[in-house]
Amino acid sequence: MKFWKRRSKKHRLATTLTHSLILTIGVLAIIVLLQNFQVNRQVVEQEVARSKQQTSSLIQEIFNFRLKSVEIQQDSYSRSQSMVDALRADSGGDIDRFFDGVDQIDPDISPDFRFIAKHSKIFWNNENHRFYGIDDSELNQISQDLITGNHWYIAQAPSSMGTRYLLIRRTSMIALDNGEVVGDFYVGIVLNNNFSLVKGLLDGSNVDELALAVGSEIIASSMRGNTYQIEWLKQYSPSLNSDEFMISKIDVEIDGVATFLSVYTIQNNSHIALLMRGHYLWLGGAAVIILLIAIYSRYWLGRRVSDELRNLMLYTEQSTETHHVEPFKGSTIAEFNKIGQSFQRSFKRLREQEKQFADLFNFSLSPIVLWDTKGNLLRMNPAAERCFRCNENGTDLYPIMQDSLLPQVRMSAQGVSLTGVNMAIGAKTYRWNFSPIVLDNITRNIIAQGQDVTSFVEAERQSQTAREEAEELARARADFLAKMSHELRTPLNGIIGMSQLLRGHLVAEQDIEHVDVLINSGEHLLAVLNDILDFSKIEQGKFHIQHAEFRVKELVTTVEKIYRPLCIEKGVQLIVNSNIEDDQTVFSDKVRLNQILFNLASNATKFTHQGHVSIDIELQPRQLNYALKIVVEDTGIGIDRKRIQHIFDPFVQADMSTAREYGGSGLGLAIVYSLVELFDGSIEVDSEVGIGTRFVVNLMVDKVIESNLALNQQQMITPETMFDRTVEVLLVEDNQTNAFIAKAFCHKYGMKVTWVPDGHNAIEQLRVNRHFDLILMDNQLPNLGGIETTQLIRDELKLSIPIYACTADGMQDTKQSFIAAGADYVIVKPLKELTLNRAFQHYRQHFFALDGRGNKTSFE
């Protein structure tokens, strides 16, 4: 082995570098091979991971589809009128027959068991739970646990055959005629040995076998034999391996929420194992070949390049030791010649960079300071000298600068770069950047560069102050509108309510006309208030479209009845054209469509003194909906074309003379434009001064699948025939005017009213007298609000007396909060005859009852 024997004499530097180069090339080659292997391995792992991800997504989608199918079926059945009628009639047989019929139609997506709860008790079940060993007490417990929400829940239920893992979902059964919740409909899926579910997941995925597990317990599998199932759990690994089978684990999510359910899948892994073994053999062979090449090249390269390399190293040593770079003399080896020339160019660039850095440091207009790692100031450029050594006032700011920057310098000495550090030095503010200068992984120095940002910081402060003032102004405006809404609705409630009461006692036609003027004026003032509040809601993004079924013909007849007398009075012809049939119904927001039509018709009538106002309403059927087109055209004063692009802006009118002559808030068209956008529609305007104006609105309205309009329409019942006994009412209202009007309306229906001014008095009154038939609850009460009072009546006093909320706030959130607290009905102020009549009809239908002796039913 003389070949490897170490010689005692010293090696030349060129020879040593040659040996090192060969060794480096060999090591780099090995690294490249290893890197190639690693890349191939990562490609395979990524492919395997992609396959697992696809399998996971596919299984999750199949699982979600199965649950969604059951969910859709459950929601459909819960709104079935047959189910609601059977539940109201307490007819369990009708429910059995209903589900016997539907299960024969579509048995594949039927749940394992169903049951219905009414008044927090099990009313009906299909007995299937007994097949799984689950007794009735467990159903009661499940209904208590799932009293709220309509999502899927995972439950564990003990049974005679061991623990059962269940998927349970609850949905409310709602009567479509009045929105009453008549019961809760539950469906359940048993996961243990659910071969149908496992088969569905297996058929829909690209795996060989599959198992459903809870933790380390397999509860359902496509493969028989517990031994194989246990081996699956043992072989599971998230990383790539060479086993015969590839086991994957998928954590099941329900409604986007992680659960303790897992799905294990098994796939053949033989091709991956064969590929990995082939890589190992190829890597070993390549390493042997590289070793042989390195041994041969060691001596050949040593003799070939030793002299040339020695000359090259001599040139580099001379160039680094001297400040002047000599031209490279060249080499017979082309590669070394290029290296020498590259060294020559590099040395020249280094010299130029050193000169550029010195010039940048010395001639920079920004202060630059160089520190060592201990916080000692080494050097300052001339700009820093001018700023800190002697400022404009002749004051030496150097000590202040040094003390101010020292903490950041010490922090940057730990290797941290700091940027954008604002610091006041004297009368000016500087923004500093601190950068460590690192050589050989060791921080040698810290360079700090500053910039005078005094004016920028001041501008930033002023901008922040202006932004805060604007936000405060927006909040103040919103609070003002909310308070004014409540303050204006309260006297409006008195005006409209007392006018309606007074009208019922008048006989003379002239007096009735006078009161009608008062009622219409109050309604107009309420409409103006609603316009302002609507625009405020639009600005805050709280305005929403509420869909309901209605007859489209009502839009035509209403606008004609309102604006024809106005046009006749002004001597203007009103032309109303429509292709809509009398019984044509759609599913949309009637109130907002009326608002669009009335605003356009009101403007046309207001600004037209002669000629005509034409209103065309067309409804064209589409495949899934209708296209509604509204055209309002007039021969009025018209709009200047330069002003057309601004007429939809809030508080904007055609010109100042128009505002002075015709009045108005300038919100009508702004609200119309915003409403059309909410409907995803479009509005066009064409106008010419002295000729007239034409507005065209196009939007889509939904078709009615199954009409319930006839069921929802109620006729007024006269107060004398509404109740056949005296109804005792507890009125909770802090405003005396509203209380007086409410009592007057109640007295018309023969009710006995007890009035209390706040929630605390209402609670005390109910502690003493628990025999009220009905509670009318205001929202904004002193000390204790209406929603909180309702919650206390239900939770603390445990009373089931019907509570009808009366609120001046028509927001949907307020209604939902009252219902969630335990209210049975919500009345929106101001109180009107028709509104109260419908509310009392709802009370008579759902709560008013007599026992066998003619006494009222107790709500305790």
C-alpha positions, 0 to 999 in steps of 0.5 A, a space after each residue: 500500500 505504498 500508494 497511500 504512504 504519507 511522505 515526511 517531506 513538506 508538500 508544495 502549496 500548489 500541490 496541496 491546493 491541487 489535492 484539495 481541489 480534487 478532494 473538493 470536487 469529489 465531495 461536491 460530486 457526492 453531494 450532488 448525487 446525494 442531492 439528486 437522490 434527495 430530490 427524487 425522494 422528495 418528488 416521490 414523497 410529494 407525489 405520494 402526499 398529493 395522492 394522499 391529499 386527493 384521497 383525503 379530499 375525495 373521502 371528505 367530499 363523499 362524507 360531506 355529500 352523504 351528510 348534506 344529502 341527509 341534511 337537505 332531506 331533513 330540512 325539506 321534511 321539517 317544512 312539510 305542511 303534512 308533518 306540521 299538521 300531524 304534529 299540531 294534531 298530535 298524530 304520531 300515526 300520520 308521521 309514521 305513514 309519512 316516513 314510510 312513504 318517503 323512505 320507500 321513495 329514496 331509501 339510500 339517504 335515509 338516516 338510521 333513526 329519527 325522532 321528534 321533540 315537542 315542548 322539550 319532550 320526545 313526541 315521536 320516534 321510528 323505533 329504529 334506535 332500539 335496533 342499535 341497543 339505544 334506549 329512550 332515555 338516551 334520546 331524551 338526553 340527546 334532545 336536551 343536549 342539542 336544544 339549539 343549533 342546526 349543525 351536525 354533532 358527534 355523540 357517544 351513547 351507551 347501549 346494550 351492545 357497547 358504546 355507540 358513536 352517533 352523528 346527530 342533527 336537529 332542525 326546527 319544524 316551522 309552520 309556514 303560515 305564521 312562522 311558529 316553531 312547532 317542534 324539533 326534528 332530529 335525525 341520527 346516523 350510527 357510525 358503528 359497523 356502518 357498512 353502507 357508509 364505509 362502502 360509499 367511501 370505498 366505492 368513491 375513492 381510489 383505495 384498496 381497503 378502508 376503516 373508520 376509527 375513533 382514536 385507536 378503536 376501529 368502529 367500521 371497516 371494509 376488511 374483515 378480521 380484527 388482526 388486519 385492522 390492528 396491523 393497519 394502525 401499527 403500520 400507519 406512518 405520515 412519512 414515505 416508507 418501503 412497506 408493502 402497503 401504504 397506510 394513510 390517516 384522514 381526520 374527518 371534518 364536519 362543517 369545517 370543524 375537526 372531529 375525533 373521527 378518522 378514516 384509515 386507507 390502505 393502498 399497494 406500495 410495491 412500486 414505491 418500494 421498488 423505486 426506493 431500492 433502485 435509487 439505493 443501488 444506483 447511489 452506491 454504484 455512482 459513489 464507487 465510480 466517482 471514487 475511482 475517477 478521483 484516485 486516477 485524477 489525483 496524480 494526473 491533475 497534480 502534475 498537469 496544473 501544479 506550476 500553473 496554479 502556483 503562478 496563479 496563486 502568486 498573482 493573487 498574493 501580489 494583488 492583495 498585498 499591493 494597492 495597485 493591480 498589475 495585469 495578469 500575464 496569462 496561463 497556458 491552461 485556458 481555464 486558469 487563464 480565465 480565472 486569472 483574468 477574472 481575478 484581475 477584474 475582481 480586484 479592480 472592482 474591489 478597489 473601485 467599490 472601496 473608493 465608492 464606499 469612501 465617497 458615499 460615506 464622505 459626501 452623503 447628505 445624510 448623517 452616517 455613524 460607525 460604531 464598534 460592538 461595544 458601543 464606542 463611536 469610531 467615525 462620523 461622516 461630514 454630514 453627521 459632523 455638521 448635524 451634531 458637532 455644532 448645530 445652527 444654534 452653536 450647540 454641541 449635540 454629540 453627547 445627546 446623539 451618542 446617548 440616544 443611539 447607544 441602546 439601538 447600537 447594542 441591540 444591533 451588535 447582537 446581529 439584529 437589523 433595525 429600520 425606521 427608528 424615529 428619534 428626536 435629537 435637539 429640535 429635529 427628528 431623525 429616522 435611523 437604520 442600524 445594520 450590523 457589518 458581519 464578517 465570517 459570521 461575526 459582527 465587526 461593526 455597526 453602521 447607523 444612517 439617519 434621515 431628517 424626517 421632522 416635517 414628515 412626522 409632523 404631517 403624519 401627526 396632523 393626518 392622524 388627528 384629522 382621521 380621528 376627528 373624521 371617525 369621531 364625526 361619523 360616530 357622532 352622526 350615527 349616534 345622533 341619527 339613532 337618538 333622533 329616530 327614537 325621539 321622533 318615532 315616540 311623538 309620531 307614535 302619539 300623533 298617528 295612534 291618537 289620530 287613528 283612535 280619534 277617527 274611529 269616534 268621528 261621524 261627520 265626513 268633514 271631520 274624518 277628512 281633517 283627521 285623514 290629513 293629520 294621519 297622512 301628514 304623520 305617515 309622510 313625516 315617518 316616511 321622511 324619517 325612514 328615508 334618512 335612516 335608510 340612507 344612514 343604514 346604506 352608508 354603514 352597510 346595514 341595509 338588506 333585502 328581505 324577500 317575501 311573496 306578493 302580488 306584482 299587480 299591487 305595485 301598479 294599483 298602489 302607485 296609481 291610487 296615490 299619484 293619480 289624485 296628485 296629477 289631477 290636482 296639478 292638471 297633469 295626465 297620469 298614464 300607467 301601463 302594465 302587462 302584469 296579470 292580477 294574480 301574478 306573484 313573485 318572491 322579492 322585497 315588496 317594500 323596497 320595490 315600492 320605495 324605488 317606484 314611489 321615489 321616481 314617481 314622486 320626483 316626476 309628479 313634483 317637477 312636472 307642471 303640464 303634459 303627462 307622467 308615464 309609468 310602465 311596469 313590465 314583467 318578462 319571464 326567464 328560465 329561473 326568474 323574472 325580469 322586472 322593468 320600470 320606466 318612469 317618464 315625464 314632460 317636466 323641467 328636465 335636468 341639465 346633462 352636465 348635472 346628470 352624473 351627480 343626481 344620484 349623489 346624496 343631498 344633491 339636486 339639479 341646481 340650487 333654484 330647484 331646491 329652493 322652489 321644490 324643497 326636498 332632502 336630495 336623498 330620494 335618488 341616492 336611495 333609489 340608486 343604492 336599492 337598485 345596486 342591492 337588487 343587482 340591477 341597473 338604472 339609466 337616466 336620460 333628460 333634457 332641460 325643458 323637455 323632460 326626464 326618463 328613468 329606466 330600472 332593470 332588475 331580477 325578481 325570483 319566481 314563486 315555487 309554491 304559493 302560500 300567499 292565500 294562507 298568509 293573508 288575514 282579514 281584520 276581526 272586529 274588536 267586539 268579536 275578537 275575545 269572548 272573555 276579558 284578557 288581562 294585559 301587563 303593559 311595560 312602557 316608559 313613555 306615557 303617550 305610548 302607554 296611553 295609546 296602547 291602553 286605548 287600543 287594548 280597551 277597544 278589545 275589552 282588555 284589562 290593562 295594568 301599566 308599569 313604567 320599567 322592567 323592574 316594576 314588571 318583575 315585581 308585578 309578576 311576582 305578586 300577580 302571576 295570572 296575566 294573560 298577555 305581556 306587551 313589552 317595550 324595548 328601550 326601558 330605563 334601568 332594565 331593558 325590554 330584552 333583559 326583562 323578557 330573559 328574566 321572566 323566562 329564566 328566573 320567574 319560569 313563566 310562560 305568559 305570552 310576551 309580545 315585544 313592542 319596539 320602535 327599532 325595526 332592525 332585524 337584530 333587535 327582533 332576533 334578540 327579542 325572540 332569542 330572549 323568549 318573546 313570542 311576537 314582535 310589533 314594530 311601532 308606531 302602533 296601528 290598527 291593522 298591526 295590532 289586529 293581526 297581533 291579537 289574531 296571532 295571540 287568539 290562535 296560539 295562546 288564548 284558550 278556556 278550560 272546561 269550566 270557562 276559566 282561562 288557562 294558567 301560564 305558570 
